[in-house]
Amino acid sequence: MPDNEKSARAKTTDLSAQIAKSIRDAILSGDLSADERLPSEAELAEQFSVSRPTVREALKRLAAQSLIRTERGAFGGAFVRRLSYKEAQAQNVTASTLLLTINDIRFDVACEARFAMERACIALAAQRRDATHLAAMRAEIDRQKDPTLTDEDFCASDVALHRALVDGAGNPVLSYHLAGSVEAMQPLMNMITFSTRSRSRIVALHTALTDALEAADAMAAESALDALQSYTLELGRDALAKRAAAGR
């Protein structure tokens, strides 16, 4: 590609990034509200003194960040997207998984963070959990008692039980922030500990945790979670020691 074409493309990319940032800032500040229609491509091109292809590139950047949505038709255009907690949680899990994997976070560090954040839900969950949350936790405990359950399915059940605990706190903001710790950290920890853990011991700890929440006993629930953290750390140390010994 000739140098002049490279320069033109770089300039377009830089301008589209600036436009995307300007619109993003307007959304985050509240100047543009959810479901509000953005100006047309022609209007944005005039506003920013750029070409329509540059505006189009900026809108693609915003769509990739889930900040806008586009609709076709006479009343279509680009609109500020109303992001749901469910969508945000999925993005949070993906980002947390990438961070943990790429940065090679130590097992004990991930374990400490996950249980510290989950512990923040205990008091609220003891007060607010309902029959649906408790039934979900009991169902996962029953699954975990099945001796034919694969390790992969046991791990998935483990995640589902703790997800129900977190959601039992009845706070969507907490659920969003904890999605990464429960649904990203926990599977990674399970991958390390699955070969050494005692399923019956985990089931017993999960049962104690669920019983305490059903009794609205926050102190007993926190005690059960503390025991689960200690056991998880113990499993992690043993598993990593075995790996190190095998690699000598």
N, C-alpha and C positions, 0 to 999 in steps of 0.2 A: 504494500500500500504506500503511495507517495506520501512524503512528509506533510504536504499541505492538507491532504485528506485526513491524516492522523490528527493534525492540529485542529481541524474543523470538528472532527468527531469528539475530541477531548473537550473542546469548548462547549459543544452541545451537551455532553454528559455533565460538565460542571454546572451549566446553567439549569439543566433539569433538576439536578440535586439541590440547587439553591431554591428553586421554585417549590419543590417537594417539601423542603424544610420550612419554607414560609407558610405553606398551607397546613403542614403538620403542626406548627406552632400555634396557628389560629384555632385548630381543632382542640389542642391540649389546653389552650387558654380559655376556651369557651366562646370565642368570637364566632366560631362555626359550631353549631350544635348538631347532635345526632339527628339523622334523616334530613338535614338541610341540604338543599341542592347547591352544588358549586356553580360558579359562572361557567358559561360554555367555553369550549376550547378557543373559539375566536375571541371571546371577551378576556380570557386569561392571557392569550397571546398579546393582546393590546395592552393589558394591565402591566405585564412584565416586559413588554417590548422585545418579544422573541417570536420565533416561528411556531406554527401549530404543531409540527413534529416534536419540537422541544417540549411543548406543553404536554403532548401525548406521552412522552417518555417520563415526565414528572408524575403524571397520573398513574402510570404503570408502577412506578416506585411506591406510591401511596397505596395502591391496591395490593401490592406484595406485602405491605406492612399491615394489611387488614384495616386500614384507616378509612378507605372509601369503597363504595360499590358502584357499579354502573348498570344502568337500565336502558333498554332500547325503546324506540317508539316516539310518538309525538310529545309525550310528557317525560321522556327519558333524560339521561344525562348522568353525571357523576354526583353521588350523594355521600354525605358523611355516614360512615357505617356505624350502626348500633351494635357494638361487639358484646356478645353474651359471655357470662362467666364460664359457661361450658367450653366455648371456643377458646377463651383466654387460658383456661386450665390446660387444654391440650397443647397450646403453644408453650406454656410454662414447663410442662413435662418434657417436651422435646428439647427446649433450651437447657433445662437442668441435666438431662441425660447427656447431651453433648458436652456440657461443661465438666461433668464428672468424668466422662470417658477421655476427653482430650487432655484434660489437665492432670489426670492420674491422681485423684484425691485419695489420700490414705484412708483405709477402712475405718480406723478409729475416729478420724475427723468426720467422715460422712455419718457414722453411727451417732456421734455426739450431736451433730446438727439435727439429724432426723428426729431423735428422741426428745431433744430440747424443744423443738417446734411442736411436736405432737403433744408433749406434756402441757403446752399452753392451752390445749383444747379440753383437757380433762375436766376441769371445774365446770366449764360451760356445758360439756356433754353430759355430765352427771345431773345437771339441772334441766337441760332442754331435750335430751334424746327422747324419741318417741318409740312407739311399738314397732314402727317400720325399721328404724335403725337397729333396734335390739334383735328383731327377727332376722335382719340381714347378717348380723354378727353370729347369731346362733346357727344360721344355715351354713355359714362358712366353717364353723367349728365342726358341724356334722360331716361336711365334706372332708375336712382334714383328718377325721377319724377313719376314713375309708382306706384300707391298706393297699388297694389297687390304684389309688390316685398317683399319677406320675409326679415326678419332682417339679416339672414345669407347671402342672396344674395346682400343686400344693403352693408353689410360690405365688401364682395368680390369686389363689384363695386367701393367702396371707395378706396380699395387697388389698383385696376387696374388703376384708375385715377391718383393716385400719382405715380404709377410706370411709367406711360406715361410721367409725368412731369420730373421725374428723368432721364429717357432715353432721353428726349428732350434736355438734356444738351450735348448730343453727346460725352460723355466721358465714355468709358467702365470701366475704373478703378473706377470712381465715382459710376457708376451703380452697380458695384460689392460691394463696401463698403456700399452703401445705401440699398442694398437688405435686409439686416438684419433689418434696421430701419423701412423700409416701409412694408415689408412682414412678419416681426415677431413682431415688437413693435406695429404696427398699429392694427392688429387683436386683440391683447391682450387688447389694449385700447378700441377698439370697444365693446369688451365683457362687459366692465364695464359701458360704457356710452349708450349702445343701447336703454335701457329702458327709458331714460330721454331726449334724444336728439330730436330736431325738424328737421325732414328731409328737410322741406322747407328752413330752415335757412342754413343748410349745402349745399343744392343745390345752394342757392344764393351765398354763399361764393365760392363754386367750380366754379360757372359761372363767378364771378368776377376775380378769379384767371386765368381761361382759357382766358377770354377776354383780360386781361392784357398781357398774353404771346403772344396772337395773335397780339396785338398791339406793341409787342416788348418793352413794358413798364416795365422794371425790378422793378422800385420803386413801381408801383401800384401792381405788382404781389407779392412783398414782403409784402406790406401792407395787402393784402388779406390773405396771409399765416399767418401773425401776428394775424389777426382777428380770423382765424381758430384755431390757437393755444390757444388764450384766451378763445374761446368758448369751446374748448376741455377740458381745465383745469377747467373751470366752471362746465361743465358736470361731470367731474371726481370727483370734490369736493362734488357736490350734491349727486351723486350716492353713494359714500363712506359714506357720512353722513347718508343717509337713511339706508344703510346696518348696520352701527353702531347702529343706533336707534332701528332697528328691532331686533338686537341681545341682547339688554338690557333685 
